[in-house]
Amino acid sequence: MKQLFQESPVSFASISNAAREEHLAILSGSTLQHDHTDVLGVSVSAIDMEQAVRLTDRLISSGGSGYICVTGVHGVMEAQSDPDFRAILNRAFINTPDGMPMSWVGRLQGFSKMRRVYGPDFMIEMCRLSVERGYRHFFYGGNEGVAELLGERLTERFPGLRVVGTYTPPFRTLNAQEEADLIELVRDSNPHIIWVGLSTPKQERFMARYLNRLNVPIMVGVGAAFDIHTGRIQDAPGWMKRSGMQWFHRLLQEPKRLSRRYLINNPKFVFKIVLQFLGLKYS
């Protein structure tokens, strides 16, 4: 299902990819550059929320383009057995530390100011900034009607927020006609940010494949943010997030779907990260 909200077009759609890349090359040594920490071969941005928002704002205003991954233990463990997926994460403009273990590892590696950048919270902060900047948003993903509801909820929360389109994809790869429809819809709506809610690793693969085809400044894979901000699933209390126990809260809500992810991957992650810090082979 697709939906378009008419807005007046502005300059981003007319900026070529070559020009964007040239502009990024000029800026890469200064305002867009940031530190990364190594988490089992995955390059995770050593940033906090304020820096994540600032970097994204600067990329959009520079005329550049890139995708943002929000990566926790699940994404890192998926990357262990999939070199192509690991390369997608490592090519991201920002690869935010979505889970507390990412920031813990970063701080142990010397990045004392590194903090968790949780996908749903990052979405909220970017919406807040967008009211001031006039950035336009497009929501891709979720079950039928979720993307539309998300747009409604966020515009209620942030009056003046510009939601210019939504698309609910099928639970499979887009066929040629669907792909053409999506490209046309995005071209006509001309968003600054496409939020992708498909879960990991599907959303990261989608962004890497379609960033240049959709010709947008920013794509962000935010997973469960669509369901959290529409009330389909409950977010964890703050103390559980800070203690690194949010995974348990999610497991209680979706035990059948998430049991393997958390009950198998989490212990494996701890074992491998200990090996990494001991300087031993972890692959």
Backbone torsions as a table, in degrees:
resi	resn	phi	psi	omega
1	MET	NA	137.0	-178.9
2	LYS	-129.7	153.6	-179.6
3	GLN	-147.5	135.4	-179.0
4	LEU	-121.4	133.9	175.3
5	PHE	-111.6	120.4	-173.2
6	GLN	-70.8	131.6	174.5
7	GLU	-138.4	160.0	176.6
8	SER	-75.4	132.0	-179.5
9	PRO	-70.3	149.2	173.9
10	VAL	-131.4	-162.8	-159.5
11	SER	-73.1	-24.5	-170.4
12	PHE	-58.3	-39.1	-177.6
13	ALA	-65.1	-22.0	-176.9
14	SER	-91.5	-2.7	-179.0
15	ILE	-88.2	122.8	-177.7
16	SER	-70.7	157.8	177.4
17	ASN	-62.5	-37.2	179.6
18	ALA	-62.0	-42.3	179.2
19	ALA	-66.0	-39.2	178.6
20	ARG	-62.3	-45.9	-178.5
21	GLU	-64.2	-39.1	177.7
22	GLU	-62.9	-43.2	179.2
23	HIS	-64.0	-42.0	178.4
24	LEU	-63.5	-38.3	-179.9
25	ALA	-61.2	-37.9	178.4
26	ILE	-65.6	-39.5	-174.0
27	LEU	-88.6	-12.3	-169.4
28	SER	-63.4	-23.8	-179.5
29	GLY	-86.7	0.3	-175.7
30	SER	-132.9	-94.8	-166.7
31	THR	-73.1	-21.1	-178.7
32	LEU	-101.1	-8.2	-178.9
33	GLN	-77.9	142.0	175.6
34	HIS	-151.9	161.3	-177.3
35	ASP	-75.7	157.3	176.2
36	HIS	-133.5	152.1	174.0
37	THR	-114.6	150.0	-177.8
38	ASP	-93.9	115.0	176.5
39	VAL	-117.7	94.7	-179.4
40	LEU	54.0	42.5	177.2
41	GLY	87.5	-2.6	177.1
42	VAL	-100.1	127.6	-178.1
43	SER	-86.0	102.4	-177.0
44	VAL	-100.6	132.0	-178.2
45	SER	-62.6	127.7	-180.0
46	ALA	-89.2	75.2	-171.4
47	ILE	-134.1	176.6	169.4
48	ASP	-122.9	-177.7	-175.4
49	MET	-61.8	-44.3	-178.7
50	GLU	-59.1	-42.4	-179.7
51	GLN	-69.4	-37.5	178.3
52	ALA	-60.5	-44.1	179.5
53	VAL	-67.1	-42.2	-178.8
54	ARG	-64.1	-43.4	179.2
55	LEU	-63.3	-41.7	179.7
56	THR	-64.6	-43.5	178.0
57	ASP	-59.7	-43.4	-178.4
58	ARG	-68.6	-37.3	178.6
59	LEU	-63.5	-45.1	179.3
60	ILE	-62.3	-47.0	-176.5
61	SER	-69.3	-22.2	179.5
62	SER	-78.9	-14.0	-174.7
63	GLY	84.4	12.2	178.6
64	GLY	-85.1	-176.5	176.4
65	SER	-149.2	153.3	179.3
66	GLY	-179.5	169.1	175.7
67	TYR	-116.3	153.2	-178.2
68	ILE	-118.8	126.2	174.7
69	CYS	-103.3	144.3	172.2
70	VAL	-112.0	111.0	-164.9
71	THR	-118.8	126.3	173.8
72	GLY	-119.2	-159.8	-177.9
73	VAL	-58.6	-42.0	-178.9
74	HIS	-57.6	-47.4	-179.8
75	GLY	-64.5	-41.8	179.1
76	VAL	-62.6	-42.1	-178.7
77	MET	-71.3	-35.1	174.2
78	GLU	-60.4	-36.4	-177.5
79	ALA	-71.5	-18.8	-177.7
80	GLN	-65.9	-35.1	-177.3
81	SER	-105.9	5.9	-175.7
82	ASP	-138.2	91.3	-178.4
83	PRO	-59.4	-33.8	179.2
84	ASP	-65.3	-41.6	178.1
85	PHE	-67.3	-40.3	177.0
86	ARG	-59.4	-39.6	178.2
87	ALA	-64.6	-37.3	177.3
88	ILE	-61.9	-45.9	177.9
89	LEU	-61.6	-42.0	-175.3
90	ASN	-74.8	-14.0	176.3
91	ARG	-93.7	-1.8	-177.7
92	ALA	-64.4	145.9	173.9
93	PHE	-60.9	-47.5	171.0
94	ILE	-131.5	136.4	174.5
95	ASN	-120.0	87.6	-167.2
96	THR	-70.4	148.0	173.9
97	PRO	-76.1	86.8	-173.2
98	ASP	-73.7	-29.8	179.6
99	GLY	-107.6	152.6	179.1
100	MET	-57.2	-38.0	178.4
101	PRO	-57.7	-30.7	178.4
102	MET	-63.4	-45.9	-179.1
103	SER	-71.5	-33.0	175.9
104	TRP	-61.9	-46.1	179.1
105	VAL	-62.2	-43.0	179.4
106	GLY	-61.2	-42.5	179.8
107	ARG	-66.7	-36.4	176.1
108	LEU	-66.2	-23.7	177.0
109	GLN	-90.2	5.4	173.4
110	GLY	106.8	1.0	179.8
111	PHE	-93.9	80.9	-169.6
112	SER	-66.2	-24.2	-178.2
113	LYS	-94.7	3.1	-179.1
114	MET	-70.5	132.1	179.7
115	ARG	-135.6	161.3	179.4
116	ARG	-63.5	136.1	173.8
117	VAL	-119.9	90.4	-174.5
118	TYR	-77.4	130.4	-174.3
119	GLY	-50.8	-53.3	179.2
120	PRO	-60.2	-36.4	177.7
121	ASP	-70.1	-37.2	177.7
122	PHE	-62.9	-39.9	176.5
123	MET	-59.2	-44.2	-179.9
124	ILE	-63.2	-44.6	-178.4
125	GLU	-66.3	-36.4	177.8
126	MET	-70.4	-34.9	175.3
127	CYS	-64.9	-40.1	178.9
128	ARG	-60.9	-46.3	179.0
129	LEU	-66.2	-34.8	-174.6
130	SER	-66.0	-28.7	177.0
131	VAL	-61.6	-39.6	178.8
132	GLU	-73.6	-41.9	-174.5
133	ARG	-83.9	-22.7	-175.4
134	GLY	83.0	18.8	-179.7
135	TYR	-67.5	143.5	-177.8
136	ARG	-102.6	141.0	-173.5
137	HIS	-119.1	143.7	177.2
138	PHE	-131.1	134.1	-177.7
139	PHE	-112.3	122.1	-178.0
140	TYR	-121.2	119.2	176.1
141	GLY	127.9	-171.4	179.8
142	GLY	81.6	169.9	173.8
143	ASN	-73.9	172.2	-177.2
144	GLU	-53.0	124.9	176.8
145	GLY	86.8	-11.9	-175.7
146	VAL	-69.8	-43.4	-179.0
147	ALA	-62.0	-41.1	177.7
148	GLU	-64.1	-42.9	179.0
149	LEU	-65.0	-37.9	177.7
150	LEU	-60.5	-45.5	177.1
151	GLY	-58.6	-41.6	179.1
152	GLU	-64.2	-45.7	-177.8
153	ARG	-63.8	-41.2	-177.4
154	LEU	-72.9	-34.7	176.6
155	THR	-71.4	-27.9	173.2
156	GLU	-68.3	-40.3	-178.4
157	ARG	-74.4	-34.4	-178.2
158	PHE	-124.3	83.6	178.8
159	PRO	-55.2	132.0	-177.2
160	GLY	98.0	-9.9	177.3
161	LEU	-64.1	135.0	-175.3
162	ARG	-101.7	102.1	174.4
163	VAL	-100.5	116.4	-170.7
164	VAL	-106.7	-7.0	178.6
165	GLY	179.0	160.8	176.7
166	THR	-142.1	158.8	175.8
167	TYR	-151.7	125.1	175.6
168	THR	-102.8	106.8	-176.1
169	PRO	-80.2	162.0	173.4
170	PRO	-72.6	165.2	179.1
171	PHE	-84.7	56.0	178.6
172	ARG	-167.7	176.1	176.1
173	THR	-65.9	140.9	178.0
174	LEU	-62.9	137.7	172.8
175	ASN	-82.3	178.3	-173.2
176	ALA	-61.0	-41.3	-178.9
177	GLN	-69.6	-41.2	178.1
178	GLU	-63.9	-40.0	177.9
179	GLU	-62.9	-44.7	178.6
180	ALA	-63.0	-39.8	178.3
181	ASP	-62.7	-42.9	-179.7
182	LEU	-64.3	-45.1	-179.8
183	ILE	-60.2	-42.6	178.7
184	GLU	-65.5	-41.9	-179.2
185	LEU	-63.1	-44.1	179.6
186	VAL	-67.6	-39.6	178.0
187	ARG	-60.7	-43.3	-178.0
188	ASP	-71.8	-33.8	-178.2
189	SER	-85.5	-25.1	171.6
190	ASN	54.7	57.0	-179.7
191	PRO	-78.4	158.7	169.0
192	HIS	-85.9	-35.1	-175.8
193	ILE	-130.2	129.4	168.5
194	ILE	-107.4	119.1	176.2
195	TRP	-91.3	126.9	-175.1
196	VAL	-113.9	117.7	-179.6
197	GLY	-116.9	81.4	-177.1
198	LEU	-123.6	-5.0	-173.9
199	SER	77.7	157.5	-179.6
200	THR	-85.6	137.6	6.0
201	PRO	-96.4	4.7	-175.6
202	LYS	-60.8	-42.0	-175.9
203	GLN	-69.2	-35.4	179.0
204	GLU	-68.1	-40.7	176.8
205	ARG	-62.9	-41.0	179.6
206	PHE	-61.4	-46.2	-177.7
207	MET	-64.0	-43.8	-179.5
208	ALA	-62.5	-35.5	-178.6
209	ARG	-76.9	-35.4	-169.0
210	TYR	-108.2	-3.7	-177.2
211	LEU	-54.1	-51.1	-178.0
212	ASN	-75.1	-32.0	179.9
213	ARG	-68.5	-36.0	-178.8
214	LEU	-86.2	-16.1	171.2
215	ASN	56.6	53.5	179.3
216	VAL	-120.2	156.2	178.3
217	PRO	-64.0	-46.2	-172.1
218	ILE	-138.5	135.9	166.4
219	MET	-121.9	137.0	-177.7
220	VAL	-129.6	123.0	175.7
221	GLY	-89.7	113.9	-172.1
222	VAL	-119.8	7.9	171.6
223	GLY	51.5	-116.3	-172.4
224	ALA	-72.8	-2.6	-177.8
225	ALA	-59.0	-35.4	179.2
226	PHE	-59.3	-46.9	-177.8
227	ASP	-74.2	-33.4	179.4
228	ILE	-67.9	-46.7	-175.8
229	HIS	-77.4	-11.2	173.7
230	THR	-103.1	1.9	176.3
231	GLY	80.5	11.4	179.9
232	ARG	-73.5	-30.8	170.9
233	ILE	-132.1	154.5	-178.5
234	GLN	-89.6	138.8	173.9
235	ASP	-78.0	154.3	-179.0
236	ALA	-75.8	152.4	174.0
237	PRO	-61.3	157.1	-177.3
238	GLY	-57.7	-39.1	-177.0
239	TRP	-66.5	-32.2	177.7
240	MET	-70.6	-37.5	176.5
241	LYS	-63.1	-46.7	-176.1
242	ARG	-67.2	-29.2	-177.8
243	SER	-88.4	-2.8	-178.4
244	GLY	80.6	17.9	-177.0
245	MET	-105.8	13.5	-180.0
246	GLN	-60.9	-32.0	179.2
247	TRP	-57.1	-35.6	-178.3
248	PHE	-69.2	-38.6	176.9
249	HIS	-61.8	-43.2	177.8
250	ARG	-65.9	-39.3	-179.3
251	LEU	-62.1	-39.7	179.1
252	LEU	-64.0	-31.4	-179.4
253	GLN	-81.7	-33.8	-177.2
254	GLU	-134.5	63.6	-174.4
255	PRO	-62.8	-39.0	-177.6
256	LYS	-65.9	-43.4	-176.8
257	ARG	-78.1	-32.0	-169.6
258	LEU	-107.5	-2.8	-175.0
259	SER	-61.4	-44.3	179.8
260	ARG	-64.8	-43.3	-178.0
261	ARG	-56.2	-46.4	-173.0
262	TYR	-91.1	-42.2	-173.7
263	LEU	-77.7	-20.0	176.8
264	ILE	-104.1	-48.6	-175.2
265	ASN	-68.1	-38.6	-176.7
266	ASN	-61.8	-49.0	176.7
267	PRO	-62.1	-37.8	178.3
268	LYS	-64.0	-38.3	178.6
269	PHE	-62.8	-46.8	-179.3
270	VAL	-59.2	-44.2	-179.7
271	PHE	-61.5	-47.4	-177.3
272	LYS	-68.2	-37.2	-177.6
273	ILE	-70.8	-31.5	173.7
274	VAL	-63.5	-43.4	177.3
275	LEU	-60.9	-40.1	179.4
276	GLN	-61.5	-44.9	-178.6
277	PHE	-69.7	-24.9	176.4
278	LEU	-83.6	-4.1	-179.9
279	GLY	77.2	20.8	-178.9
280	LEU	-102.5	161.9	-178.5
281	LYS	-68.6	130.3	-177.1
282	TYR	-116.1	-3.6	-177.3
283	SER	-82.7	NA	NA
